[in-house]
Amino acid sequence: MQKAYPKNGFVRLGIEIARSHHERWDGTGYSPRAGGHGHSPLGAYHGRGDSYDAARSRRFYKPPLPHAECCAAIYRRSGQLPRSVVVEAFRALEARFSSVAESLDE
């Protein structure tokens, strides 16, 4: 896909995020990379938001978790993430995440 759009930065950015947002620094998770230096910072940011959304959303197999519980899970794992700036960015926007999630519940 990237070869089809070599000059389109927006498309390349979307591809990078989609491929890496489930990747973990230690190489676990799922992505085409092996972790460590190949880990995408953009994927890390998106991954925290995706984790929050997945936990906060109702699914046919689970009820939604409360905001505080979702945040606590992200903060518990923050020690495992070399990019603590990603967790700090989430913390700075935590109230906004809650507000958006509540508006979508209505």
N, C-alpha and C positions, 0 to 999 in steps of 0.2 A: 504494500500500500504506500509506503513512504517513497518508493521509487516512482510511483505514478504521480506524485506531487512533490518533486524535489525542491521547488521554489515557493511552495505555499507553507509558510511558517505556522499559520493557524492550524492547518491539517496535521502537520508534523507534531505540533504541541499536543493536539488531541490524541494522536496515536501514542505518544510517549506516556501521557497520563493513563490512557486506557490499558496499556500494556503493563504498567508498573504499580498501579494503586493497590494491588493485593500483595505486592512484594514486601518481604521483611528484610531488614538489614543483614540478618544472618543467613540469608538465602532461602529461608522457608517461605511458605506462602506459594502463590503461583504467579509466575512471570517468566519471560524468556531469559532472564539474567541470573547470575549466581550470587547476588547480594554484594555487600561491601562497596567497593568503589564504583560499581556500575549502577548503584541504587539511585533512582531519580528523586531529587528533592520535590519536584512537582507531584510525583506519584505519592510521596509521603504526605504532603499536605492534603491531597485529595483523599488518600486512604483514611485519614482521621475523620474527615467529614463523612465519608462513606460508612465507616464503622458506627459513627453516631446515628446516622440515618437508618442503618440496618437494625440497630438495637431499638431505636425509638419508634420504628414503624411496625404497624400490625401486619402480620403475615398469617397465612392460613394455618401455619403450624405453631404460632406463638403469639401471645399478646404483646403490645408495645411496652417497653420498659419506661419507667419514669425518667425524666431529664437527669435528676441527680445520680441515679444509678448508672446511666449511660456515661456521664462525665467521670464518675468514680472509676469505671472500668478503663477508660482512656488514661486517666492519671496513674492508675496502678501500673499500667504497662509502660509508662513514660521512662522509667529507669532502664528499660530494655532498648530504648531508642537512642542511638547516638545523636540524632537530630532533635535535641530537646527544644530547639527553637520552634519546631512544628507543634509540639504540645503547648508551648507558651502562646503561640498564635491562636490555637484552639481555645485556650483559657481566656484570652483577650476577647474572643468573639462568642464565648459561651452563652451569654444572655441572648444574643442574636439567633443562635442556633435554636434555643428554647422557644423564642418568639415565632420563628418560622414554623417549627414543628407544631406548635399549638394552633397556628392559623390554618395549617393543613389538616388538622384533626377535625376542624369545624365543618 
